[in-house]
């Protein structure tokens, strides 16, 4: 008895549909549980392999995980009188880190904006090249910043320039992906209206699409700026300048430099909190302005 036939009789069709629904539910639970089991097995296996290849056992070293932070706190407390001076000493390096992140976000955002518009379905100037631009953004996102920075440091030498190029390269792919997803959800009626009056592709994009997506674009850019501050600090460990370089020097000296390391941690934490709050305020204003 088919579903179309049972719909005419009433009650049997409901029983058949309920039975089919229960079968689908059980099947979904089975495959979901199987997937969870496979994930757990892979996680445990991978952890055991990594623990065997590690220089020290994970469980043996776990009890010492709080040792170094405690030493940093004790060292900073013992030399607390020098802490304000250290904050002023490392402030220029922090500003350099912020500048690296800002320039990288600006350059990467512009490149990502262009790529996103060229890779958006229904909006791209060359529709046949959409897969090309999408794969290009995938490659830019896939390569870690530290790998690019290491190659550039070998070519250009140490300093902020390799860090800016590496972060901007990765930012272009990341923001391009997010910008493209936002642009795909934009209303194309303004674009069609502009096209009907003879507007070219650039005019349709800048007048019909960007005013709709600008708040989301700015919000994503601010979020990426926060990420790039942390990335620029990390790249300082490999000689790319900024406050990360000073942090590596402070940590490499070990005892006697814990107060300097604490000052750098405080500066980084305060900077991230400041820009996080700034991003939230800008996002709220843009949201309120768009809703009104």
C-alpha positions as CSV (number, residue, x, y, z in Angstrom):
1,X,0.0,0.0,0.0
2,X,1.6,3.3,-1.1
3,X,1.4,6.6,0.7
4,X,-0.9,8.1,-2.0
5,X,-3.4,5.3,-1.6
6,X,-3.4,5.4,2.2
7,X,-4.0,9.2,2.2
8,X,-7.5,8.4,0.8
9,X,-8.3,6.1,3.7
10,X,-7.2,8.5,6.4
11,X,-6.0,6.6,9.5
12,X,-3.6,4.0,7.9
13,X,-1.7,6.9,6.2
14,X,-1.0,8.5,9.6
15,X,0.2,5.2,11.0
16,X,2.5,4.8,8.0
17,X,3.8,8.3,8.3
18,X,4.4,7.9,12.0
19,X,6.3,4.6,11.4
20,X,8.4,6.2,8.7
21,X,9.2,9.1,11.0
22,X,10.3,6.7,13.8
23,X,12.5,4.8,11.4
24,X,14.2,8.1,10.3
25,X,14.6,9.1,13.9
26,X,16.2,5.8,14.9
27,X,18.5,5.9,11.9
28,X,19.6,9.4,12.7
29,X,20.3,8.5,16.3
30,X,22.3,5.4,15.2
31,X,24.5,7.3,12.8
32,X,24.9,10.2,15.3
33,X,26.0,7.8,18.0
34,X,28.3,6.0,15.5
35,X,29.9,9.3,14.5
36,X,30.4,10.3,18.2
37,X,32.0,6.9,18.9
38,X,34.4,7.2,16.0
39,X,35.3,10.8,17.1
40,X,36.0,9.5,20.6
41,X,38.1,6.7,19.4
42,X,40.1,9.0,17.1
43,X,40.5,11.5,20.0
44,X,41.8,8.9,22.4
45,X,44.1,7.3,19.9
46,X,45.5,10.6,18.7
47,X,46.1,11.7,22.3
48,X,47.9,8.5,23.2
49,X,50.1,8.8,20.1
50,X,51.0,12.4,20.9
51,X,51.7,11.5,24.5
52,X,54.1,8.7,23.5
53,X,56.0,11.0,21.1
54,X,56.1,13.9,23.6
55,X,59.4,14.6,25.4
56,X,57.6,14.2,28.7
57,X,54.5,12.4,29.8
58,X,51.4,14.5,29.8
59,X,50.0,13.1,33.1
60,X,53.5,13.4,34.7
61,X,53.7,17.0,33.7
62,X,50.1,18.0,34.4
63,X,50.8,18.6,38.1
64,X,53.4,21.2,37.1
65,X,51.1,23.1,34.8
66,X,50.6,25.9,37.3
67,X,54.3,26.2,38.3
68,X,55.4,28.7,35.7
69,X,52.4,31.1,36.1
70,X,52.9,31.0,39.9
71,X,56.6,31.9,39.4
72,X,55.6,34.8,37.2
73,X,53.0,36.1,39.7
74,X,55.5,35.7,42.6
75,X,58.3,37.4,40.7
76,X,56.0,40.3,39.6
77,X,54.8,40.7,43.2
78,X,58.3,40.8,44.6
79,X,59.3,43.5,42.1
80,X,55.9,45.3,42.0
81,X,57.6,48.7,42.4
82,X,59.3,48.3,39.0
83,X,56.0,47.2,37.3
84,X,54.9,50.8,36.2
85,X,58.3,51.4,34.7
86,X,58.1,48.2,32.8
87,X,54.7,49.1,31.5
88,X,56.1,52.3,30.1
89,X,59.1,50.5,28.7
90,X,57.1,48.0,26.7
91,X,54.4,50.5,25.6
92,X,56.2,51.4,22.3
93,X,56.4,47.7,21.4
94,X,52.7,47.3,22.2
95,X,52.0,50.2,19.8
96,X,54.1,48.6,17.2
97,X,52.0,45.4,17.6
98,X,48.8,47.3,17.3
99,X,50.1,49.1,14.2
100,X,51.0,45.7,12.6
101,X,47.5,44.4,13.3
102,X,45.8,47.6,12.1
103,X,47.7,47.7,8.8
104,X,47.3,44.0,8.2
105,X,43.5,44.2,8.9
106,X,43.1,47.2,6.6
107,X,45.1,45.7,3.7
108,X,43.6,42.3,4.2
109,X,40.1,43.7,4.5
110,X,40.4,45.6,1.2
111,X,41.7,42.5,-0.6
112,X,39.1,40.3,1.0
113,X,36.4,42.8,0.0
114,X,37.4,42.6,-3.6
115,X,37.7,38.8,-3.6
116,X,34.3,38.4,-1.8
117,X,32.5,40.5,-4.4
118,X,34.2,38.5,-7.2
119,X,33.2,35.2,-5.5
120,X,29.6,36.0,-4.7
121,X,27.0,34.1,-6.6
122,X,24.5,36.4,-8.4
123,X,26.8,39.4,-8.0
124,X,30.2,38.4,-9.4
125,X,31.6,40.3,-12.4
126,X,32.9,37.0,-14.0
127,X,30.6,34.2,-12.8
128,X,32.8,31.5,-14.4
129,X,35.7,32.6,-12.2
130,X,33.8,32.2,-9.0
131,X,35.4,28.8,-8.1
132,X,38.8,30.2,-8.9
133,X,38.4,33.1,-6.4
134,X,36.9,30.8,-3.8
135,X,39.7,28.3,-4.0
136,X,42.2,31.2,-3.8
137,X,40.6,32.4,-0.6
138,X,40.7,28.8,0.7
139,X,44.5,28.7,0.1
140,X,45.0,32.0,1.8
141,X,43.1,30.8,4.9
142,X,44.8,27.4,5.0
143,X,48.4,28.7,5.3
144,X,49.1,29.7,8.9
145,X,50.5,33.2,9.5
146,X,53.6,31.8,11.2
147,X,54.6,29.7,8.2
148,X,54.4,32.8,5.9
149,X,56.2,34.9,8.4
150,X,59.1,32.4,8.8
151,X,59.6,32.3,5.0
152,X,59.4,36.1,4.7
153,X,61.8,36.6,7.6
154,X,64.3,34.3,5.8
155,X,63.9,36.5,2.7
156,X,63.4,40.0,4.1
157,X,65.0,39.7,7.5
158,X,63.4,40.2,10.9
159,X,61.0,43.1,11.6
160,X,57.4,44.1,11.4
161,X,57.1,43.9,7.6
162,X,57.1,40.1,7.3
163,X,54.5,40.0,10.1
164,X,52.2,42.5,8.3
165,X,52.4,40.7,5.0
166,X,51.8,37.3,6.7
167,X,48.8,38.5,8.7
168,X,47.3,40.5,5.8
169,X,47.6,37.4,3.5
170,X,45.7,35.2,6.0
171,X,43.2,38.0,6.8
172,X,42.3,38.4,3.1
173,X,41.2,34.8,2.9
174,X,39.3,34.8,6.2
175,X,37.5,38.1,5.7
176,X,36.9,37.3,2.0
177,X,35.0,34.1,3.0
178,X,32.9,35.9,5.7
179,X,32.2,38.9,3.4
180,X,31.1,36.7,0.6
181,X,28.6,34.9,2.8
182,X,27.1,38.2,3.9
183,X,26.9,39.5,0.3
184,X,25.1,36.4,-0.8
185,X,22.3,37.2,1.7
186,X,21.9,40.8,0.5
187,X,18.8,41.9,-1.3
188,X,19.4,42.1,-5.0
189,X,16.4,44.2,-5.9
190,X,18.5,47.5,-5.6
191,X,21.1,45.9,-7.8
192,X,18.5,45.0,-10.4
193,X,17.1,48.5,-10.3
194,X,20.5,50.0,-10.9
195,X,21.1,47.6,-13.7
196,X,17.9,48.6,-15.3
197,X,19.0,52.2,-15.5
198,X,22.3,51.4,-17.0
199,X,24.6,51.3,-14.0
200,X,27.9,49.4,-14.4
201,X,29.1,46.6,-12.1
202,X,31.1,48.9,-9.8
203,X,28.1,51.2,-9.4
204,X,25.7,48.3,-8.7
205,X,28.1,47.0,-6.0
206,X,28.9,50.2,-4.3
207,X,25.4,51.7,-4.4
208,X,23.2,48.6,-4.2
209,X,25.1,46.1,-2.1
210,X,27.7,47.7,0.2
211,X,25.2,50.0,2.0
212,X,23.3,46.8,3.1
213,X,26.3,44.8,4.2
214,X,28.6,47.6,5.6
215,X,27.6,47.1,9.2
216,X,28.3,43.3,9.1
217,X,31.5,44.0,7.2
218,X,32.8,46.4,9.8
219,X,31.8,44.1,12.7
220,X,33.7,41.2,11.1
221,X,36.7,43.5,10.5
222,X,36.8,44.6,14.1
223,X,36.7,41.0,15.2
224,X,39.5,40.2,12.9
225,X,41.5,43.1,14.2
226,X,41.3,41.6,17.7
227,X,42.5,38.3,16.3
228,X,45.4,40.0,14.4
229,X,46.6,41.7,17.6
230,X,47.1,38.3,19.2
231,X,48.6,36.9,15.9
232,X,51.1,39.8,15.7
233,X,52.2,39.2,19.3
234,X,52.7,35.5,18.5
235,X,54.7,36.2,15.4
236,X,57.0,38.3,17.6
237,X,58.3,35.0,19.0
238,X,59.9,34.2,15.6
239,X,61.5,37.6,15.2
240,X,58.7,39.6,13.5
241,X,59.0,42.5,15.9
242,X,56.4,44.0,18.3
243,X,55.7,43.1,21.9
244,X,56.0,39.4,21.2
245,X,59.7,39.8,20.6
246,X,60.1,41.4,24.0
247,X,58.0,38.7,25.6
248,X,60.2,36.0,24.1
249,X,63.3,37.7,25.5
250,X,61.7,38.0,28.9
251,X,60.7,34.4,29.0
252,X,64.0,33.1,27.7
253,X,65.8,34.8,30.6
254,X,63.7,32.8,33.1
255,X,64.3,33.9,36.7
256,X,64.8,37.6,37.1
257,X,62.6,38.6,34.2
258,X,59.3,37.5,35.5
259,X,58.3,41.1,36.4
260,X,58.9,42.1,32.7
261,X,56.9,39.1,31.5
262,X,54.0,40.1,33.8
263,X,54.1,43.7,32.6
264,X,53.8,42.4,29.0
265,X,50.9,40.1,29.9
266,X,49.1,43.0,31.5
267,X,49.5,45.2,28.5
268,X,48.3,42.5,26.1
269,X,45.3,41.7,28.3
270,X,44.3,45.4,28.7
271,X,44.7,45.9,24.9
272,X,42.5,42.9,24.0
273,X,39.8,44.0,26.6
274,X,39.9,47.6,25.3
275,X,39.4,46.7,21.7
276,X,36.8,44.0,22.6
277,X,34.7,46.6,24.4
278,X,35.2,49.1,21.5
279,X,34.1,46.5,19.0
280,X,31.0,45.7,21.0
281,X,30.0,49.4,21.3
282,X,30.5,50.0,17.6
283,X,28.5,46.9,16.8
284,X,25.6,48.0,19.0
285,X,25.6,51.4,17.4
286,X,25.5,50.0,14.0
287,X,22.8,47.6,14.9
288,X,20.6,50.3,16.5
289,X,21.2,52.6,13.6
290,X,20.3,49.9,11.0
291,X,17.1,48.9,13.0
292,X,16.0,52.5,13.2
